[in-house]
Amino acid sequence: MQVEDDPHELTKPRGKQDWQLEPHSIWYPRTTGIWQTVWVERVSRTYVDKIRWTPQVEGFSIEFAVRVMGDQVDDDLSVEVALRQGRRLLARDRYQVIQGEADRAIVLSDPGIDDYRNELLWSPERPTLIDAEVRLMRGDEVLDEFRSYTALRSVNILRDRFMLNGRPYTLRLVLDQGYWPDTLLAAPDDDALRKDVELAKAMGFNGVRKHQKIEDPRYLYWADRLGLLVWEEMPSAYRFTRTAIKRTVREWTEVIDRDYSHPCVIVWVPFNESWGVPELTAVREQRHAVEALYHLTKTLDVTRPVIGNDGWESSATDIIGIHDYDANVDHMRQRYATETAPQQLFDRRRPGGRVLTLDGYPHRGQPIMLTEFGGIAYVKKPEPGVRQAWGYTRADSDEEFSTMYRQLMEVVIHTPLFSGFCYTQFADTFQEANGLLCADRTPKIPIEEIAQVTRQNRTYIPGGV
């Protein structure tokens, strides 16, 4: 078997991997070879190929779907499912497998009052997982068995707010490139993935926006178990061609299928900053591509919000994401002030020099979030081999870095216009020295100080969050 990987082929979804020999601007060294876990598993002649969990908080139930493969798939098969929360048995059911599939809703006993319901609901503050035991049976014979997990968790949009488990929830995210100095896109080990989840939470964030990378499933496992929300974003191609769109659709479909059952994943983002569709304002085919990917994503997963194109030039989208790296806090305060009507923002002001919504797609009351801002470069530990550190603005001391972070976060957190934010970024990544952490994950300022600023309560606005 032979695989060709032309580094200059810009129709391939490549994310932040540079097509040049040396990394430049905001693109990083290329990763070659297989960088996510590969395993070989021995299975029986008839086995469970795939399962899928879909929580339904409103009905206090969990939809369970299973697909059976092998050379003896017949109507004599059944699947047995047992759900437990700790030692407590929540449900035990057995379903007939018809034509290799079973799809059923497992209804749990609704405890009624919120205090008891909340004990079963998954959130970053209380990441309650429900353990599952699954058996494939032919009569009393066990053909295949394994353990899994799921969670009761709902995400949706209600008017101008993001909702978690039926309640307004302010998203406090950090942009995470998911690179390591020596191993690039691949984590050094499982402990490194767990540590990144723990560090994001320790800095006061309740989620991450994984930027231009489909992360290792082990990261999602730790996010599920420790309680961290994840925005999942498709790596971009950088040329618009039919081949590029076909590749994007194929890989994006596989991504959604693979990661659908993770409770930590709360938003899908097929495009970022019009990368791969650079002429959205003028070229009809490119607008159709974004709209098609939005609707395809909603078709494959009706349970999660979708951002068609994050940053600017929004069309079909459930959330308006704005990228604005202005370091002047007075400018930011004026631009997004309380008295600024959303329509004025969209019609007259252009953060990043780009229109926020395309013609024919005015703001419909969706949540508005500042999904990239900050980017303060502070070289605490020079990265080996990096000639020049880069960022959107610069700090030269711990005190200056701390002050700039606090001032920017205070403006964003206390702006009622925003129902969430995403700060750039989690850790230094090669020439980008704009992380809250150094590339080796050492905090640039005390992590408790970062957390105190990140977690500060927003000013109370009647009717707001």
N, C-alpha and C positions, 0 to 999 in steps of 0.2 A: 504494500500500500504506500502511496506517495501523496503528500499534501503540498500544494504550492501556496505560498503566502507572500504576494508581492507587496512590499511595504509602501509602494507609491500608488497603489490602487485605492482611490478615494471613494469608490462606490461601495466599499465594504464598511459595515458598521464597526467603527474602531474606537469611539469614545475619545479619551484624552491621549491615546497613543500617537506619538509623532510619526509623520510620514518622512521626515528628514532624518539624517543620520544622527545629528545631535539635537537634543530637546531645545525648543525655542518658545518664547512667549508663554502661553498657558498650556502647552502640550508637553508631554513627558516621554521618557524613554520607552521604546517599544518592548512588549513582552512577547517572547517567542515560545512556541511549544504549548503543551497542555498545562494550564495554570490552576485549574480547579480539580477537586478530588475525583479520581476514577476508581471504581471498585468492580470486582467480579463476584457474583453471588450464585451459589448453587441452589437451584429450585427443583421442585418436583415436576412431574410430567404435566400436571395441571396446577396452576398457581395464580395468586393474585398479582396482577400486573400493575394496577394503579388504584389508589383510593383518593377521595376528595371530600373535604369537610366544608359545609356552608352553614355558619351560625345564623339563626333567626331569633334575635333577642325579643322581638315583639311577640312571637308565639312561644317563647321559651323552649325552642327546639333546635336541633342540629340536623341538617340534611347530610346523609351519608350516601356516597356513590362509590361503587366498586366495579372494576373491570377484571374479568378472569380470562386468562390465556392458557394455551396448551393444546395437547392433542386429544384430550378427553373432556371437552367442554360440552355438557349436556344438561338437561333439565332436572337431573337428579342432584345437582349441586345446591348448596345453601351456604350462607355466610352468617356467622354468629358474631355479634358485637356486644362488648361489655364496656360501659363508661363508668369511671370512678373519679371522684374528687377527693384525693387523699385516700382514706380507708372507706369512704362512704360510697356505696353502690348507687349510681344515679339511674342506670338503665341496663337491661340485658335483653337483647332481641335477636331473633333469627329470621333471615329473609331468604326466600327462594331466588336462585339465580336463573334468569331467563335469557337465553341467547347470549350468555357470557356477561350479563350485566345485572346489577341490582341498584336501585335508587330509592331510598326511603327517608322519611322524616322521623327522627327519634325525638319524641316529645318528652320533656323533662317535667317533673313536678314543680309547678310555679309556686315559690314560697310566699308570693303576694307582696308583703310590705317591703319597701326599698331596702331597709337595713339587711334583710335576709337575701334579697335578690342580688345586692351588690357583692355579697360574699362569693357568688359564682361568676360575676362579670369580670372580664379581663380588661385591664387598663395599665398604663405605666406605673401608676401608684399602687396597684394591686394586681400583679400579673398572674391571675389564677388560671392554671391549665387543667384540662380534663383529660385524664389518662384513658387510653383505649386499648382494649385487647381484641384482636380480630382473628377469627378462625374460618378457614374454608373447609367445608364438610361435604362428604358424600355419605349420607346416612349418619352413623356414629363415627366414621373414620375421619380423622383430621388429615387433610391434604397439605395445608399450608397454615402457618400461624405467625403472628408478629405483634409487636406493640407500636402504638402511634400516640398521638395526642391532638387535641383541638381546644377550642375555647369559645365561650359565649361572648361575642363582641360585635357591635354594629358601628359602622361609620357612614355618614351621609351629610348632605348639605341641606340646611333649612334657612331659606332667605340668605342673609349675609353672614351666616355663621357655620363653622365646621362643628359637626355633632359627633360625639363619642358616646355610645350607649344611651342615645336619646337625650343627652344634655350638651349644651354649648361647651366647647372645649378650645382653649387657646393653644395653638401649636407653637412650641418653642424649639425650633429645629436648628441644627448646625450642618453645614455643607461638608460632606465627607467624601474625599476622592478615593479612599480605599487603596492607597499605595504604601509600600514599605521600602526603606532605602535600599536594602540588599536583595529583596525578592520581588520587587515591583508589585504587580497585581495580586500575586499569590501571598497569602499570609505565611509567616515563618512557621507557625504551628497553630493548633486550636486555641491555646492559651492567649495568643495575640489577638484572635478574634474576640474572645470573651473580654479581654482587657479593654479593647476599643469600645465595646458596649458599656462596660463599667465606667470608663472615663467620660463618655458622653453624658451619662446620668450624673456622675459626680460633678460635672461642670454646670448642672442645673437644667440641662436640656431634656425634653421629654421625647425627642425624636431626632432622626437624621434624614437628610436628603442625600441619598447615595447618588453621586454625580457621575453620569456617563459611564456607569459600571453596573453590571448585574452581579451582585455580590455572591460570594460562596454561601451555599445553603447553611453551613455551620454558623455563619454570622447571624442569619435569620433565626436559627435555632436559639442562639443565646439572646437575641432580641426578644423572641417569644418568651423565653424562660425568665429573663431578668426584667422585662418590661420596658421596651424602647420602640417607639413608632418608627416606621420606615417608609419613605417615599421611594418608589422604585422607578428608575429612569432608563430609557433605552439609549445605549451608546449610539452616537450619530455617525452617519456617513457624511462626507463633505462635498459630494457632487450629486446633483439631482438628475437621475436617469431612471429608466424603467428597471434596469438591473438593480440599482440601489434600493428602490422601493420594494421590489420583490424580495430582496435579501432582508430588508428591515421587517417586512410583514412576516416572513417565515420565522425569523429569530424572535420577534416580539410575541408571536403566537406561542412559541415554545416556552418563553419566559413566563407568560401568564399561566400557562398550563402547569409549569413546574412549581411556581411559588404561590399559587392560588390559595392553598390551605393554611398559609402562615398568618396567624392573627396579627402579627406586628405590621404586616404590609397594609397600608391604609390608602395610598394614592398611587395611580399609574400615570407616568409621564412619557408619552411616545416621542416628543420633540422638545428640544431646548434651544432657545434663542435663535430660532429659524435656521439652525445648522442643518445643512443638507437640503434646505428649502429656502435659499437666500433671497428669492424674489417673490415673497409671499404677497406683497402689496400690488404686484403687477401681473404675475404669471398665474393664470387660472389653474393649470395642472398642479402647481405646487399647493395652492389653497385646497384643491380637492384632496391631495395626499394627506394633509393634516386633518381635514374633516373626516376622511375615510378611516384613518387610524384611530381617531377619537371614537367613531361609531363602532368600529370593529372591536375596540377594547371594551366598550359598554356592552356589546353583544356577548363577548366571552366572559365578562364579569359584570353583572348588573349590581353588585353589592358595594362597589367602591367608586369614589369620585375619580374623574379623569381630567388631567390638564392637557389639552391638545398641543399647546406650544408654550412652554414656560418662559417668562421674561419680558416679552412684548409681542406685538402683532398677533394678539389672541383672536381666535374665531370660535370654533366649537370647543367649549371648555366649561368645567364645573367650578373652577376657581380662577380668578384673575391673578396671575403671578407677575410681580414687578421686580426687575433687577435695577438697582440704583446704588452706585458706589461713590456718590458724592460724600466727601469727608467733612464738609461744612455743616455742622449741626444746625446752624441757623437756617441755611437753605433747606435742609431736610424738614425742619419744623414748619417753615412757611409752605413748603410744597404739599405737605400732607396734614396741614393744620385742621383743627376741628371745623373751622368755617369753610373749608374747601369742599365744595360739592363734588361728588364723584364724576359727574358729567363734565365739570370744568377741568378736572384732572385729565380725563380721557380726550377732550377736545382741544385743549390748549397747551398742555405741558407734556414734554416728551423725555422722561428719564432715559438716559443712555442715548438720546437722540433718535429714538424710534417710537412710532405710534404704538399705543398700548392695545388698541383693538382695531381690527380691520373694518372697512366699510361694509355695512350690512350686518355687523355683529356688535351693536352697542351694548354697554353694560346693562345686564338684565337683573341686577341686584345680587349677583353671585358674591361670595366672600372675596375680599381683596387682601392679598398677603404680599409682604415684602420678602420675596423668596431668594434674593441675594443682596447683601449689603455688607459693609465693613471692609474686609480685605486689607487690614492694617498690617504692613510688613514690619516685623521686628526681628532682627537677626540675633537671637540669643545664643545659638550654637551654629556656626557656619557649616553648611552642608558640604562634605568632602566632594571635590570635583565640580562644584558649582561656582562659576566665575562671578556671577552677578545675581544677587537676590532681588526678587521682584514682588511688588504688591501694588494695590491701587492708591495707597498712601503710606506714610512711613512714620515709625516711632523710633526713638534712639535711646530710650531708657525704660526700665520697669515702670517708673512713675508715669512717664508719658504714655506708654502703651495702656496702662490701667485707666488713666484718665480718658483717653480717646475711646476705649471700649465702653466705659461706663456712660459717657455722654451720648454716644450713638445709641446704645441700648435704651437709655431713658427716653429718648425721643421716640423710638419705634414702639416700645412697650406702652407708652402713655398716649399713643395716637389711636383714637377710637376707630379710625378708618380701617385699620388692619385687624383682621381676626387671627393672624398668625404671622410668624416670621422665620427666616432661615439665615443665620449669620455665616459669613465666609471667613475662616473655615476651621475645621477640626484640628488639622495638623499641617505643619510645613510639608510641602511636597516638591522635592527637588528645587528648582529655581524659585518656586513660589514660597516666600517666607512669611505668608500671611496667616499662619495657623495660631490658634490659642495654645497649641502644644508644639514643641519641636518635633522634628521628624522621628526621633526616638521615643516620642510620647511623653517627654518631660514637660511639665507645665511651665510657661514663660513667666507667669506670676502665680502666687499661691492659688491652688485650685478652689479653696474655700472662698477666696475673693471673687473669682470668676462666677462661682455658683451664686453668691449673694446678689450679684448684679443681674445674672440671668433669671433668677427666680423672683425678682422684685414684683410686687403686685401692681397691676395697672390701676390708674385712677378710675374710681367708680363713675360710670356714666349711666344715668337712668335709662333702663331698657337695654343696656349693653351687657357685656360679659365681664 
